[in-house]
Amino acid sequence: MTDAELRKAALAVLRKNRHGAYTVPAIGLYPYQWCWDTGPIVLGWASVGEWDHAWGEVDRLFSAQWPSGMVPHIVFWEESPDYFPGPDVWATGRQPPTTGLTQPPLPVSAAARLFAADPDAARARERLSLLWPRLVAWLRWIERARTGPHLAAVVVHPWESGMDNSPAWDEPLAATPQASHRHLERRDTATVSAKQRPSTLEYRHYLGIVNALKKKQWDTEHQVDDSPFAVEDPAFTAITARAASDLAEIADAAGQDASDVTRIATQARAGLAGLWDDELGWYRAYDVRAGKPTGPATASGLVALYGGVDGAHAQKMVGRLASWSDAVKYSVASSDPHGAGFDPIRYWRGPVWVLVNWLVADGLRNAGLTHEAERLRTETRALVEQGFTEYYDPRDGTGIGGQGFSWSAALTLHWLTEPEPPPDR
Ligand code: DGY
């Protein structure tokens, strides 16, 4: 498939998923605006020159920001019968209705990239100066309300990690209360095979945590104490470190003060370093409630590369990753194929995700591992050529999960293909 053919197909997916002023991750399965998806999605729009869509979607997301600075993980712009748990279950009392959790701050880095790449410098400066206080407020909230014992970022629900049913959360999740069966009205399994989605038991725990936080009136300053689940997450921490350092890098050019974001970047990097597990040879989650590291080597630990890590640690992880290929053909499996809880088709327990590969490849390049980064790009391209699905079976590359998935298409535009040269060149 040529670059031009692939770009055309990817753009068709984004266009189809565009809904008013935002782009849904996948029609039916995810019918609202999702927080971390907005990051890669707007980069896709920018790469086809749709700058108003790109800036506009970031603005739209931030228009739902909470007074504390938290940016919610889902914004329910419109009612939809297709998704559970909807706004009535969350009952956060916000307008527009949102969940009461957040997700990794990828949209912050996306805004910094838009600023740097927008060919209209005046527009870029204007759009960014309106956004800047909001971007910083989110990072300051993470620093204030979500710093754990190692200075890493704490997630209070697996949904906040974006890697919902990763084996990294198995232990801490098992210790949380379960919502009763009658509270589960799952819709996801109407469109995707139940074998590829989190289990019913996991959903009972997910809703159990939602109920616990709801009882505390969604007090976003105290969720680390209020939630039965509190885990320092390497990927969330890395994405926070990178978001802060991306803003620090453009602060001068944007005419903004870099002091807050420089401090936050330094702290988050220190937090990430604190999650290194020498025995495992990997960055590892830390269960704040139980007071111990938890889980096998997963994509979350590998995404640490994106935040900027020690070169020896990067080498060690890459060495270990090579051994995964005895078990699977495509990288990066979302969990160690030799580790506990691996399942090649079940959501975040094994499948390959385009977003993870992009973050890891970016981190590999920054660590000087350009050959490995390029190999990952080539392998990822082979996957998307078969279709822009939500995830892929690492054994044979079969596309599974949701169909017509926005970030797989957006990152094809932003990362996996070169833009077509203009006709007169
Ligand atoms: C879902 O509903 O599967 C999402 O991952 C929650 O954010």
Boltz pocket constraint, residues with backbone or C-beta under 6 A from the ligand:
constraints:
  - pocket:
      binder: B
      contacts: [[A, 29], [A, 73], [A, 84], [A, 159], [A, 162], [A, 164], [A, 188]]
      max_distance: 6.0
